[in-house]
Amino acid sequence: MIFGLYHDAQEGAGLIAEVLKEQGLSFRPVRLYDGEGLPRDTSDLEGLVVMGGPMNVDDIAHFPFLLPELQLLEKVIVEKKPILGICLGAQLIAKALGSRVFPNKKREVGWHLVSLTAAGKVDPHFSKFPDPLTVLQWHGDTFDLPEGAVPLARSKDCENQAFRWGEATYALQFHLEATPSMLAQWCGSADGRDYAQGAGESVESILKATPKAFASLEPHARRFFASAANAAFNKVRTVA
């Protein structure tokens, strides 16, 4: 079973859940924001998908589920089981690996370019992306690259956009999973509008750019999720 860790009602797994279903993999959302508990026994856990959220990784006082979540991530990393983190999820992976998470010099919101690093261009899954790639950004924090991690992508305003740790842990600061309906929810909320304005963006311009940007990104995102899932989860099952 693959568990999806959800921190906010509006930040589900989107395309990730769709691709995992297409691959015949069992996926179970865990709505941490709604009080659902984390798996205590990891023996039957095949992997984790760790989604985004509006909180900071250190905001444990207001979101107490973050502490056991970090402990679970540390355990699953040691077990070398597959993990995919998106935005907050990437920051949680970085923290679980001992890195600092802190405010980025500039909030990134909307459709922006990322470029692949030299390692990204030869990564078995990232190398399939065009370079540069237009992706959806929605974050204010960033992280130091964990020791032993392989940097995969960067942007002009954020050096660490993606990394791989080991063979099966991928951390992405940007949102490959977001569908147009998910983004419409983010842009349609008062918090989302304020967050975009704080980055010098308007939700109207983001939504206007979405149909073309998503149509270009979606096949690459689906290919990445399918490629990573096939490699990671088939290996887990072979070892088991």
C-alpha positions in Angstrom: 0.0 0.0 0.0 1.2 3.5 -0.9 0.1 6.2 1.5 -0.5 9.8 0.5 0.0 12.3 3.3 -2.3 15.2 2.9 -1.8 18.4 4.9 -4.7 20.5 3.4 -8.1 19.8 1.9 -7.1 21.6 -1.3 -3.8 19.9 -1.9 -4.5 16.3 -2.9 -2.4 14.1 -5.1 -4.0 15.1 -8.4 -2.2 13.5 -11.3 -0.1 11.4 -9.0 -3.1 9.5 -7.8 -4.4 9.1 -11.3 -1.2 7.6 -12.6 -0.8 5.3 -9.6 -4.3 3.9 -10.3 -3.4 3.5 -14.0 -0.3 1.5 -12.9 -2.4 -0.8 -10.7 -0.8 0.4 -7.5 -2.9 0.7 -4.3 -3.0 4.2 -3.0 -4.6 5.4 0.3 -4.9 9.1 1.2 -4.2 10.0 4.9 -5.9 13.3 5.7 -3.6 14.5 8.4 -5.4 17.9 8.5 -8.6 16.0 9.4 -7.1 14.0 12.3 -6.4 10.8 10.4 -3.5 8.9 11.9 -0.2 7.9 10.3 0.5 4.2 9.7 2.3 2.8 12.8 3.5 -0.4 11.1 5.6 0.1 8.0 6.0 -3.6 7.1 3.2 -3.4 4.6 4.0 0.2 3.5 5.4 0.2 0.0 6.0 4.0 -0.3 4.9 7.5 0.6 3.6 10.4 -1.4 3.9 13.6 0.7 1.9 16.5 -0.5 2.0 20.3 -0.1 0.4 22.6 2.4 0.3 26.1 3.7 2.2 25.5 6.9 6.0 25.6 7.6 7.8 22.4 8.5 8.6 23.8 12.0 5.0 24.9 12.8 4.5 21.9 15.1 2.7 23.9 17.7 -0.2 24.6 15.4 0.1 21.4 13.3 1.2 18.6 15.8 1.0 15.9 13.1 4.2 17.3 11.6 6.4 15.7 14.3 5.2 12.1 13.9 5.2 12.7 10.1 8.9 13.6 10.2 9.6 10.6 12.4 7.8 8.4 9.8 9.8 9.9 7.0 13.0 9.2 8.8 12.0 5.6 9.3 10.9 5.1 5.7 14.1 6.7 4.4 16.2 4.3 6.5 14.1 1.4 5.1 14.9 2.7 1.6 11.3 2.6 0.5 10.1 5.0 -2.2 9.1 8.5 -1.3 7.9 11.4 -3.4 7.5 14.8 -1.8 5.9 17.8 -3.4 6.5 21.4 -2.2 5.9 21.1 1.6 6.5 17.4 1.1 9.9 18.1 -0.4 10.8 20.4 2.5 9.8 17.7 5.0 12.0 15.2 3.3 14.9 17.7 3.4 14.3 18.3 7.1 14.1 14.6 7.8 17.5 14.3 6.1 18.9 16.9 8.4 18.7 20.0 6.3 17.6 23.5 7.1 14.2 24.8 5.8 13.9 28.6 5.5 12.2 31.4 3.7 13.2 31.7 0.1 14.6 35.1 -1.0 11.5 35.4 -3.2 8.1 33.8 -3.1 7.5 31.8 -6.3 3.9 31.6 -7.5 2.5 30.8 -10.9 3.9 29.3 -14.1 7.7 29.7 -14.2 10.7 28.0 -15.8 13.0 25.5 -14.1 16.1 24.1 -15.7 17.8 20.8 -15.2 21.1 20.4 -13.5 23.9 18.3 -15.1 22.7 15.4 -12.8 19.1 16.0 -13.8 19.9 15.6 -17.5 21.1 12.1 -16.8 18.7 11.1 -14.1 16.6 8.0 -15.2 13.3 9.9 -14.7 14.2 13.7 -14.9 16.2 13.3 -18.1 12.9 12.7 -19.9 11.8 16.3 -19.2 12.4 19.1 -21.7 15.0 21.6 -20.5 13.9 24.2 -19.5 10.4 23.2 -18.3 7.5 25.4 -17.4 6.0 24.3 -14.0 3.6 25.5 -11.5 5.2 27.2 -8.4 3.3 27.9 -5.1 5.9 28.3 -2.3 7.6 30.8 -0.1 10.1 28.4 1.7 13.1 26.5 0.4 15.8 24.2 1.8 19.5 23.5 1.9 20.4 20.5 -0.2 20.7 17.5 2.1 24.1 15.8 2.4 24.4 13.0 -0.2 21.4 14.3 -2.2 21.6 14.8 -6.0 20.4 18.2 -7.2 18.1 17.8 -10.3 16.6 21.2 -11.1 16.9 24.9 -10.3 15.2 28.2 -11.1 16.5 31.7 -11.3 14.9 32.5 -7.9 15.3 29.2 -6.1 18.5 27.1 -6.4 17.0 23.8 -5.0 14.0 23.0 -7.0 14.3 19.2 -6.9 16.6 16.5 -5.6 17.0 12.7 -5.5 18.3 10.9 -2.4 19.3 7.3 -2.9 17.5 5.6 -5.7 13.9 6.1 -4.9 13.3 9.3 -2.9 12.4 12.3 -5.0 11.7 15.8 -3.7 10.1 18.4 -5.9 9.6 22.0 -4.9 7.2 22.7 -7.8 3.7 21.2 -8.4 3.7 18.6 -11.2 0.6 17.0 -9.7 -1.8 20.0 -9.8 -4.7 19.9 -12.3 -6.5 23.0 -13.6 -9.4 22.3 -11.2 -7.0 22.1 -8.2 -5.4 25.4 -9.3 -8.8 27.0 -9.7 -9.5 26.2 -6.1 -6.2 27.7 -4.9 -6.8 30.8 -6.9 -10.5 31.0 -5.9 -9.8 31.3 -2.2 -9.1 34.6 -0.4 -5.9 33.1 1.0 -4.8 32.0 -2.4 -5.4 35.4 -3.9 -3.5 37.1 -1.1 -0.6 34.7 -1.4 -0.3 35.3 -5.2 -0.5 39.1 -4.7 2.3 38.8 -2.1 4.5 37.3 -4.9 3.6 40.1 -7.3 1.3 37.8 -9.3 -2.5 37.9 -10.0 -4.7 34.9 -9.9 -6.3 36.1 -13.1 -3.0 36.0 -15.0 -2.2 32.6 -13.5 -5.6 31.1 -14.5 -5.3 32.7 -18.0 -1.9 31.0 -18.6 -3.1 27.6 -17.2 -4.8 25.9 -20.2 -1.7 26.2 -22.4 0.8 25.6 -19.7 -1.0 22.6 -18.3 -1.5 21.1 -21.8 2.2 21.3 -22.3 3.2 20.0 -18.9 0.7 17.2 -18.3 2.2 14.5 -20.6 5.7 15.1 -19.1 4.3 15.0 -15.6 2.4 11.7 -16.2 5.5 10.2 -17.8 7.6 11.1 -14.8 5.1 9.7 -12.3 4.7 6.5 -14.3 8.4 6.0 -14.8 9.3 6.6 -11.2 6.5 4.4 -9.9 7.4 1.5 -12.2 11.0 1.6 -11.2 10.5 2.2 -7.5 7.6 0.0 -6.7 8.5 -2.9 -8.9 11.9 -3.0 -7.2 10.2 -2.9 -3.7 8.0 -5.8 -4.7 10.9 -7.8 -6.2 12.9 -7.4 -3.0 10.0 -8.3 -0.9 
